[in-house]
Amino acid sequence: MRLNKRLAIESIILSLLLTLGIICWQVIQGMILTYRYEPAIVYSYSSVEKLQSTVAFGTVVRADLTFMLMSGAELILFTCLYYYVRSRMKQRKAHL
């Protein structure tokens, strides 16, 4: 099976655009949540224990090596899957 360069480049570009789109969507969601956040200042000092043991907002994300490798593997897998599906569609179209 020969490698179709045009289709391979299309697969890579689509995968990168999909990744960029997901990142942009997460940034936009964060901006919207930050814009809509209204702290309840009246109730914030009712208990000192609560202030010391909670975080106002946000999550902790660990971007360790395993996470990076899994993300890269997902990107490569999606690229290969897209290439395979498109090449099969092209072969079927050529036979018809």
SULCORKA-V496771 format. One record per helix or strand of 2 or more residues. SS is the DSSP state (hx for helix, st for strand). FROM is the first residue (numbers start at 1). LEN is the number of residues. If there is no record, write none. Layout:
((SS,FROM,LEN) (SS,FROM,LEN))
//
This chain:
((hx,5,32) (hx,41,4) (hx,48,6) (hx,65,31))
//
